């Protein structure tokens, strides 16, 4: 593998208070400089630990007004120590809008509903920009200039985009049900794309072997402890955007479990360092019916995940053996939350409902969040006056080819009389639809 000069972790450091790698399952501890991504004892993913007393002190030293408006805003609680790495990647990622979803809330009977809109995250229009940015920053700390990933879609486009900006060569391995638009985007961004015949879980397993045999670092495998930490930045932003008040509920879709588990970790850390009171926030997770191993375990009050073979149109959620699933179960239960799943039909209805109420076009993962949000509201799980945040993780412009087709408008003569006739038909249709409920 090629390297990017002789940069090492001894370069000029940032404000990070990172200390070591830990296993949350069996409490094994390893140096932060260790290149292990998985616990050598139990095989679970390693997590990153911090000196929270030092972090609390450093957080008080620098006002928020003087901090960067990106994922590095609370760098004390992120694991990247080399300042050159933060300067090269993630400068435009994060700090996405928290939108008061008044019209969607009115439809669902929720008066204080917000949408955290990571469909606008830069540069690749999904929350994966957060996690990939911290992974590539770690890669730069190590002085390496090639990175791989196994992806159902959004990780690939994030790796391709952020690698291009950082001067890193990306290699993307897609499973058999790849989303064509995202794969084309990766190639346009200069990534080398390899489509493999297995599903995501099979491709992930083989990519681990590829990493071991080649020495290539994979964003979401060998760099996973650093990759996962980027997801916490969403929790940091939500609480700050609410005036350092934690919401009552967070609803998010989950696949491998990275986002949901690190939302919980981020909330805990904000409380630990004294920035906000977050213990009362309940977390609710959403999965498609055709791939709901985490939701099924929570609903059945089980502690173990039963892997499944995905059968869902929500390709970005099609991970049947979620590596961080056990962390999500612990997070949801510790916070008194819940889980539910939605059919593909309900997922696409969720996409439409968000679009026609809030003008946000999301992909099936976001449609899953909205569909489950609707179910929770109808079941009385969410108080009408509670502060609820629904997380939209990806942009629907990248998945339009996967949506059920709608009739294409017919051609009419290019004259005002014909066009006025069509306009009149549209207006009658609109009046009729306004008298009907929004998409169920």
N, C-alpha and C positions, 0 to 999 in steps of 0.2 A: 504493500500500500504506500502511496506517496504521502509526503508530509508537507506542511505549510511552514517551512522554516524551522527555527529552533525555539519557538515560543513555548513556554512551560508555565506551570501553575505558580512559579515564583515571580512572574511579572507583576507589575503594579496592581495592587488589589483594590477591590471595591468595598462597600460597606457590609457585604454578606457576613452573617454570623453562623454559617454552616459549620458543623463539627464532625459528623461521621455518618456512615450508612448503618441502618439498623433493620432488622427483620421484625415486623410487627406480630408475626406469628410465634416465633420462638426466641425473640430477644437477642439474637446474635448481633454483634457489633463489629463493623469493619472500618478501617480508615477511609476518609473521604477520597483519598487518592487511589483507592482500590478500584480495579476495573470490573469487579463483579457486579452483575445486574440482578442476580438471583441468589438467594440465601444458600450457602454451601451445605447447610444442615437439613433444611426442609424443602428447598426448591422454590419457595414463594418469592415474589418480587421484593427487592429491598426498598426501603424508604430512606429519606434524608432527615437528619436531626440537626437542631440548631441550639445555640446558647441563647435562650429566651431572655435571660436577665440582661445580657449584653445587647440583644436586639431592642429591648424596651428602652435602654439608655440611648442607643444610637438613633432610634426613631424620634426621640425627643430633641435631638441635636439639630435636625434639619427640617424646617417647616415644609408643609405640603406644597406651598406656593413655589418652593425652590426645587421641587422634585420633577423628574421627567414625566411627561404625559404618555406613558406607554407601559409595557409589562414590567419594566424595571423600577416602577414607582416606589415599591417597598422592597428594594434590593436586599435589605437586611434579612428578609425572610425567603430569599431565593438562593440557590446553591452555586451560583457562578461568581467566582472570585477575581478572575482576570478582567480588568477594565477594558482591555482591547476587545474581548469577546462581546461584551455588552454594547460596545460602540459599533460593532460590525453587523449585528443581527438583532431583530426585534424592535428597532427604533420606531417603527410605525405600527406595531402590533398592539392590540389591547385598547383599553379605554373606550370601548364601544358604548353606544347610547343605552341608557335605561329609560324606556319609553312608557309614559302613562298610557295604558291600553284601555281608554275609556269606552270605546265602542264594543270591543270584544268583552270587556268586563260587564257592560250593560246586558249583553246577550247571555252571559253566564251567571249574572246575579252577583258579581264581585265588584264592589265599589272602589277598591284600592288595588287593582291589578296592574302590574308592570310587566313589560317584556324586555329582557336583556337580549339585545339584538346583535349577536355575534355573526349574523349573516353579512354584517358590514366590516368584519375584522379584516385587517390588511396583513399581507398582500393577497391572500387567496380566498377570502370571503368565507371563512369558517373558524370556529374556535380552535381548530388544530394549529393555527398560526401561533398560538400561545405556547403549546407544548413543543412544537417543532423548533421554535426560536430558542428555548432553553436547551434543547438537545444539541442544536448546531453550535450554540455558544459553548457548550461543554466540549464539543468536537474541536473547536478552535483553541480552547484551553489546552487540549492534548496535542496541538500542533498538527492535526490531520486535515486533509483536504478532500476526502471522499466520504460519502454517506449513503447508506441504503435505507430502505423502509419496506415493510409489507403493508399493503393498504387496500381497503375497500373503496377508497376514493379520495376523501379529503386530506388524509395524511400525505398521500402522494403529491397532490397539488401544493400543499404547504411546503413539503420538502423541496419540490422543484423550484418554487418561487423564492423561498428564503435562501436556498443554496446558491441560486443564481446571484442574488445580491451579495452574498458573503464570499463569492468566488470559490465555491465548493462544488465538486462534481457529484450529481445525484443519480442513484440507481433505484428504480421503483419496481417492486414485484407485486403484481396484481393477481388476485385469485380469479377463478373462472367467471364469476358473475360481475366482472368489472363494469363500472359506469363509463360508457364510451366517451362522453364529453370530458370527463375528468382525465381520462387517459390521454386524450388528444391534447388537452391543456398541458399535461406533463411533458409531452414530446415537444410542444411549441416552446416550452420554457427551458429546453435543453436537456431534460432528463433522459436517461436510457431506460426504456420501459420493457419489462419482461412479464408476459401474461402466462400464468401457470394453470394447470388443469384442475387443481384441487380447490376446495373452499378456503375461506380465510384461516380457519384453525389449522388445516393441513398445510397451507402455505407458510403460516407462522412457524410451525414446527420445523419445516424444512429450511426456512431462512435462518433459524438458529444454527443449523448445521453448516449452512453457507458461511455465516459469520465466523464460526469456529475454524472452518477450513481455510478461509481467505484472509481473515484479519480485518475484514471490512466492518466498520461500525454501523450498526442499524439504529436509527432514531428511536424506534419503539421496541427494541429488543436489548441490545447491549448498552444503550444509553438510557434505558427506561427510567431509572431512578431520577435522573435529571429532567428527562422529558415530562414525566408525570407532574413534577413540581410547577410547571408552567400553568397547569389548570387552576391552581390556587388563586391566580391573579384575578380570575373572574369573581371569586368570593370577596376578595379585597375591594374590587371596584363596586360591586353591588352595595356593600355596606357603606362605603364612602359616598356613593351617589345618593344614598338615602340619608345623608347627613350624619354618618357614623351611627346609624340605627339599623340593626339587623331586621330583615323581614320576618314575618310570622311563618311563612311557608316559601319553600323553593321547590318548583316542579321542573324536572329535567329528564330528558331521554338518556338511556345508558346502553352501552354495548359491552366494551371490555371492562368498564367500571372506573376508568381513570378520572373522568370529570366528576362524577358523583362522589367518589371517595375523597377527592382532593378539595371539593367544595366544603365538605365536612372538616377536613384538616385546616383549610384556610380560615373557617369560622372559629375553630378552636384556637388557632394561633392569634387571631385578632383579640380574643378575650385574654389569652395568656399574657400578651404584651401590653394590655390595658387600653387598647384603642376602641373597643366596643363591647357591649354585653350581647352575646350571641347564643347563649345556652338554650333559649326558648325557640329558636328557629327549627321548624320541622322540615324534613326533607322527604320528597315523594318522587319515586322514579317511574319512568314510563318505558315500556318495551313493546315491540310488535308481537301479536299472537304467535307468529311463525318463528319467533326467536326470543323467548322470554325466560331464560334460565334463572336470572336473578330475581325478577318479579315473582316467578312461580315459587321460589324458595321462601321469599318473604311472606307471601300469601299463605303458604303451607306451614309457616312457623318452623322452617327447617334451617339448619346452619350450613349444610353442605349444598353445593351447586351440582345439579345433574345436567351434564352437557347435552346439547341437542344438535341436530342437523338443521341449519336455518332454512326456512321456506317463507320468505317475505320479500315484498317489493322495497322495503326499507333497507337497501343494501348496506348503507353505512352503519346499520345496527346489527348486521348479520354476523355476530360472533357467538358461536354456540358454546364455547368454553372460555368464559371471561376470566382473565388472569387476576383481576382485582375484585372479582365478584364477592368474595367473602368480606372484603373491606366495606363494600356498599351495604351488605346486609347488616354489618355492625353499625355503620353510620346511621342508616334509616331507623333501626330499632332503638339505638341510643337516643335519638331525637324524637321518638314517638311518631315517626312518619308512616308512610304506606307505599304501596306499589300497585300498579295495574297495567294491563296490556290492552292493545287495540288491534282490530282487524285491519287489513290493508285498505278496505273500503272506508273504515273510520279514519285512517291515517290521511287518505287523500281528501276526505271531507274536512279534516282539520287544516290541511293546507289551504283549501278554499275559504274556510271560515276566517282564518287569520288574514288572508289576502283581501277579502271583501270588507273586513271591519277595520283593519289597521294599515292596509296598503303595504304589507310585508310579504314578499314571496319567499317561502321557505322550501326546503327539500323534505323528503319523507321523515327524517329524524325530527325536524321541527313539527311536522304534522302529527307525529306520535305524541310529542309533548302536549300539543293543543287538544288532541283527542282524549288523552288521559286527564288533562286539566278539566275538560268538560265533564268527564265521568265523576271526578272528585267533587266538583261543584254540585252536580245533580245528586250525589250521594250524601251531601251535607258534611263532607270532610273539611271543607273550607268555609269559615265564617264569612258572611257577606261583607263585614267591615274589617277583615284581616288584611294585612299587607301581604300580597302574594306576588312572587316573581316567577314568571315562566321563562325558561331559557330556550332561546332559538339558536341552534348551533351552526347552521349552514344555510347558504344561499340557494334558492330554488332555480336560479338561472342556470346552474350547473347540472340540473337533473330534469329539465323539461322533457327530454326524450323518454323518460321513464314514467311520466304521468299518463293516465288514461286519456286517449285522444278525444278532443272535442271537435265538433263540426267546423270546418273551415268556411269563412264567409264566402258566399257566392259572388260572382262577378256581376256588376250592373253597368249600364251605360254611363259614360262620363258626361252627364248633363244634370243640371240642378233639379229637374223634375223627377228623374229617377232617384237621385240621392235624397230628395225630400220625402219621397215615398218610403225609402228604406228607413230614414230617420223617424218617420211617423210610426213605422212598425216597431222600431227599437223602443220608442217612448211608451207605446202600448204594452210591450213586453215588460218594461221597467215598472210601469204602474201595477201590473199584475203581480210581478215578483215582490214588490214592496209590501204587498198585502199578505205575503206568505212568510213563514219563519225562515231565518237564515239557515245555511246548510247544517244538517243534523250530524 
